[in-house]
Amino acid sequence: MSFLEKEKFEKNGCVILKTDFSHNENFKKIIKNIYSDLAIEIKNESIKKFSGYTMGNLNVYPGKYGHEILDFISSQKQIDEIEVILGSKIEDFSIKYGGNLSLPNKGAQLYHTDGKYNEKMILISIATEIIDENNGPTEVCLGSHKKNFKFWEFYFQKKIKKKLFLNLGDIAIRNHNCWHRGTKNFSEKPRLLLSLLLFPKIDENNREDSVSEKLKIAPNFFKSNKYGRFYEYIYVKFGFIIVFFKLLFSIIKNK
């Protein structure tokens, strides 16, 4: 089965592994602690000032829970499947920890990739809750990782779209250069998705770069200044303008 999943991953740029983690007491304990800390962070009024709040997508640094999730996955049989799909051992990568928080009745993004095309990064996301049509699943354009598309090329090409629906404990593996977007969270609750970010190992001691041992909510990719707030407002309210200028500049600059 793992070799079939590897083929899917190479073809589509992403794959979902089903697990039985939802029945595991250790996993459930980790999840309970994560959401306990998350509830405290969400009550902090300062997050309303973060870039990304208007859009409804904020970064999450899981702190100590990044280690705990990695250690838990490494202790389960699914680690063998993951390593077959990656063609490498987990310990062959430098690992950083991150995550995404999709806020209620917000969260819609424009299609994008995570970083430059030729950089190498793989995201291993683990569902700490059920993610369905209602609460902002990630939508991926299958196979879009195979070519370094200029924005206008991507925009006008025929797309095969797939929303990543996950049950509690499911693992989604995705190439960073697969075009994707966050969709709107129609529910009344924030939707959390935590990830392991795998990079080619350069420094043996570079395992992760967690901001602190505590779980923290952090700003998203918009700049935290007047220009950034204005850009985010246009992005949210008039996204077609952003798309128009991206198309225009990508045609003019041919990139």
C-alpha positions in Angstrom: 0.0 0.0 0.0 2.8 2.4 0.8 4.3 2.1 -2.6 0.8 3.0 -4.1 0.7 6.0 -1.8 4.2 7.0 -2.9 3.0 7.0 -6.6 0.0 9.1 -5.6 2.3 11.6 -3.8 4.7 11.8 -6.8 1.8 12.3 -9.2 -0.4 14.6 -7.2 2.0 16.4 -4.9 0.0 15.3 -1.9 -1.4 12.2 -0.2 -3.5 11.4 2.8 -2.7 8.5 5.2 -5.5 7.1 7.3 -4.6 6.2 10.8 -6.1 4.7 14.0 -4.7 7.5 16.2 -8.2 8.6 17.3 -8.3 5.4 19.4 -4.9 5.9 21.0 -4.9 7.2 24.5 -1.5 8.9 24.2 -2.6 10.8 21.1 -5.8 11.9 22.7 -3.9 13.2 25.7 -1.6 15.3 23.5 -4.7 16.7 21.6 -6.5 17.5 24.8 -3.5 19.5 26.1 -3.0 21.3 22.8 -6.6 22.5 22.7 -6.4 23.5 26.4 -3.5 25.8 25.6 -5.0 27.0 22.3 -8.2 28.1 24.2 -6.0 30.3 26.4 -4.2 31.8 23.5 -7.4 32.5 21.5 -8.7 34.6 24.4 -5.7 36.9 24.1 -7.1 40.1 22.5 -3.7 40.9 21.0 -4.2 38.4 18.2 -6.8 40.8 16.7 -3.8 43.1 15.8 -1.9 40.3 14.1 -1.4 40.4 10.3 -3.6 37.6 8.9 -6.4 38.2 11.5 -8.6 40.1 8.9 -8.1 37.3 6.4 -8.7 34.7 9.1 -5.6 32.7 8.8 -2.9 32.8 11.6 0.3 30.9 12.2 0.6 28.6 15.1 3.9 27.5 16.7 3.1 24.3 18.7 6.1 24.6 21.0 6.7 21.4 23.0 3.8 19.7 21.2 5.8 19.7 18.0 8.3 17.3 19.7 5.4 15.3 21.2 3.6 14.8 17.9 6.8 13.9 16.1 7.8 11.4 18.9 4.3 9.9 18.8 4.2 9.5 15.0 7.7 8.0 15.1 6.5 5.4 17.6 3.6 4.2 15.3 3.6 2.0 12.2 2.6 4.9 10.0 6.2 6.2 10.2 7.2 3.4 7.9 4.6 4.4 5.4 5.7 8.0 5.6 9.4 7.1 5.0 8.5 4.9 2.0 6.5 7.8 0.5 9.4 10.3 1.2 12.1 7.8 0.0 14.1 8.8 3.1 14.1 8.4 6.9 12.6 11.1 9.0 15.9 11.6 10.7 17.5 12.5 7.3 15.6 15.9 7.5 15.9 19.0 9.5 12.5 19.5 11.1 10.6 22.6 12.1 7.2 22.9 13.6 4.3 25.0 12.6 0.6 25.1 12.0 -2.4 27.1 10.8 -5.4 28.5 12.6 -8.5 29.2 10.4 -10.8 31.6 12.2 -14.6 31.2 12.3 -16.4 32.6 9.2 -13.1 33.6 7.7 -10.0 32.0 6.2 -10.4 32.1 2.4 -7.1 32.5 0.6 -5.9 33.0 -3.0 -3.9 30.1 -4.6 -0.2 30.2 -3.7 2.8 28.0 -3.0 4.8 27.9 0.2 8.2 29.4 -0.9 10.2 29.2 -4.1 9.7 26.4 -6.5 13.3 24.9 -6.4 13.6 25.0 -2.7 12.8 21.7 -1.0 10.3 21.4 1.7 7.7 18.8 2.6 4.8 19.4 5.0 3.5 16.5 7.2 0.2 17.7 8.7 -1.6 15.8 11.4 -5.3 16.4 11.9 -6.0 17.3 15.6 -9.7 17.5 14.7 -12.1 16.5 11.9 -11.6 18.8 8.9 -14.5 18.8 6.5 -16.2 21.1 3.9 -17.6 23.2 6.8 -14.4 24.3 8.6 -11.9 25.4 6.1 -10.1 22.5 4.5 -7.0 23.1 2.4 -7.7 22.9 -1.3 -4.9 21.6 -3.5 -4.4 21.7 -7.3 -3.2 18.1 -8.0 -0.1 17.8 -10.0 0.7 21.5 -9.9 4.1 20.8 -8.3 5.5 19.3 -11.5 6.2 22.6 -13.2 7.5 25.9 -12.1 4.4 27.8 -13.3 4.4 31.5 -13.9 1.3 33.0 -12.2 -0.5 33.6 -15.5 0.3 30.0 -16.6 -1.1 28.6 -13.4 -4.2 30.9 -13.5 -5.2 29.9 -17.0 -4.4 26.2 -16.9 -7.0 23.5 -16.3 -6.9 22.6 -12.7 -7.7 19.4 -10.8 -8.8 20.6 -7.4 -9.0 18.5 -4.2 -10.1 19.6 -0.8 -8.2 17.7 1.9 -10.8 16.3 4.2 -9.3 14.7 7.3 -10.5 12.6 10.1 -9.0 13.0 13.6 -5.4 11.6 13.4 -5.2 11.5 9.6 -1.9 12.6 8.1 -1.6 14.8 5.0 1.8 14.9 3.2 2.3 17.7 0.7 5.0 19.2 -1.4 5.5 22.9 -0.6 5.4 23.9 -4.3 2.0 22.4 -4.9 -0.4 25.2 -5.5 -3.1 25.4 -2.8 -5.3 27.7 -0.7 -7.1 27.8 2.6 -10.9 27.8 2.1 -13.4 29.6 4.2 -14.2 28.3 7.7 -18.0 28.3 7.8 -18.1 26.9 11.3 -18.4 28.8 14.6 -15.0 27.4 15.9 -11.4 28.0 15.0 -9.9 25.2 13.0 -6.4 24.0 13.8 -4.0 22.1 11.7 -0.4 21.4 13.0 2.5 20.4 10.7 6.0 19.2 10.6 8.1 21.0 8.1 10.8 18.9 6.6 13.9 20.4 5.0 17.1 18.9 3.6 19.4 18.3 6.5 22.3 20.8 6.6 23.2 21.0 10.3 22.9 17.8 12.4 21.8 19.9 15.3 19.1 21.9 13.4 16.1 19.8 14.4 13.6 22.6 14.9 13.2 26.3 15.6 10.3 26.6 17.9 9.7 30.1 19.3 9.1 28.8 22.8 8.1 25.7 24.7 4.5 27.1 24.8 2.0 26.9 22.0 1.7 30.4 20.4 -0.5 32.0 17.9 1.4 34.3 15.6 0.9 36.7 12.6 0.6 35.4 9.1 2.4 36.5 5.9 1.2 40.1 5.6 3.5 42.8 6.9 2.7 44.3 10.3 2.5 47.9 9.2 0.0 50.3 7.5 0.9 49.0 4.0 0.5 45.4 5.2 -2.9 46.1 6.8 -4.1 47.9 3.6 -2.9 45.1 1.4 -4.6 42.5 3.6 -7.9 44.5 3.5 -7.7 44.6 -0.3 -6.8 40.9 -0.4 -9.9 40.0 1.7 -12.4 42.4 0.3 -11.3 42.8 -3.3 -9.2 39.7 -4.1 -9.9 40.0 -7.8 -7.7 43.2 -7.8 -4.8 41.2 -6.3 -5.3 38.5 -9.0 -5.4 41.1 -11.8 -2.1 42.7 -10.8 -0.5 39.3 -10.2 -1.5 38.3 -13.7 -0.4 41.7 -15.2 3.0 41.6 -13.5 3.6 37.9 -14.3 3.0 38.5 -18.0 5.1 41.7 -18.1 8.0 40.1 -16.1 7.3 36.7 -17.6 7.5 35.0 -14.1 
